[in-house]
Amino acid sequence: MTKDAQKTFTLTNNESGESWELPVVEGTYGPHCVDIRKLLSETGYITLDPSFTSTGSCKSKITYIDGDKGILLHRGYNIKELAEKSSYLEVCYLLLNGELPKKAELEEFTGHITMHTMIHEQVKAVYQGFRRDAHPMAIMCGVVGTMAAFYHDSLDIWDPEQRRISAHRLIAKVPTLAAMAMKYSKGQPYVHPRNDLNFAENFLHMCFSVPAEEYKLRPSLVKAMDRILILHADHEQNASTSTVRLAGSSQANPMACIASGITSLWGPAHGGANQSVLEMLDEIGSVDNIKEYIAKAKDKSDPFRLMGFGHRVYKNYDPRAEIMRESCHEVLDELGMKDDPQLKLAMELEKIALEDPYFVDRKLYPNVDFYSGIILKAMGFPVEMFTVLFAVSRTAGWISQWKEMMEEPSLRIGRPRQIYVGEAERPYVEMKKRK
Ligand code: SDX
């Protein structure tokens, strides 16, 4: 638990000689923090931290990342144990409620989610408005926000029961919407969810089943799908989660907040990286070209970056990347693709990069996105669906973080300040006098 501030930081204005005592807040783990909530009112000064490198936006009990040790915990449980022993729905319950469910609790939760997987029939009309070649993330931005137009009975953000229903609806329906986006882009008929399948089975079934033949679920692919969903579920206050929290702070409804998270996740610097990694591997083409591209990644005048490498917090291996790499080998072996050229290229790229001082000095390691695209492509997903799958999984983290924020004693709108560096006040200039 966060301890009340016993310690303080002294801030001194060397010009005026004034000093202020700012409270220090310590969490369970991680850097201690200086509570600057009263800085402006007490000192007349604000702080500047454009990409929030040194700024905490909230207290949270959900996820902790130890960037130096490459550790990821969800409610205190290590991602490696969860990936090996848990299931995505159990992790959803854990993120939402703070504890691993007992058997009956998991059965009840699974029942709730299962009962919410279908989509209102009229939502299909929304898809019709998109071009067939629309990027599925563009479709997801639209259709997830559209949920607010269909589920009016669970949008009262102050009612805990309606918050619970909205959370269940989003976790249950986003996969259905995602599968529909994939089917729409392929021109294939939508596949309705089935209550006799578990979460990962149902998602694969909705994505890959066609009316013309029976879809056979492969246990190894179902296991890989569930593990990929576990690995992407939550990750502290990343860009998309922070977007969801900021949207929620204005009291926007949860459907709109999750739609805002999807838009932020789309960026190639964030969740869009898994698609960019595959495109980068295609561009590199062969092991012979790796050195040229490593040089490009190091060249400040070249916008090229090694996609799937680096992380704001991890300055060690992203534990999710390690697990993903193992899954990659398992799935490609199972599919008879262990000699997949892109996997070989990725392994060689990783090896060379991790021996290069530029990457070593900057502690740039593979992140969750480096291997995920290879495994998803091998499973048959189009590259444009990779970030959609990230959004399917991260919906659980986003809505858990939103719920945690809504349960705070007081919800205040997030409203950063700025340092104004523009023109001083000046009089309007009539057109005839403008030079
Ligand atoms: C995700 O925040 C999260 O938790 C996100 C996420 C989650 O689960 O929500 O983990 C998911 O978004 C993973 C990241 C996926 N993105 C990519 O793989 C895109 C490639 N990576 C980079 O764009 C970058 O590493 C970021 C965006 C991930 C992190 O950017 P930072 O923290 O702002 O780092 P930086 O740009 O300040 O880089 C520090 C240095 C710079 O060089 P110098 O100015 O010190 O000389 O490292 C260099 C950068 O140029 N650098 C890279 C690089 N990443 C950083 N150089 C080449 N290739 C890279 N990939």
Residues whose N, C-alpha, C, O or C-beta is under 5 A from the ligand:
A	BS01	SDX	H235 N238 A239 P268 A269 H270 G271 A273 A297 R305 L306 M307 G308 F309 G310 H311 R312 R362 N367 D369
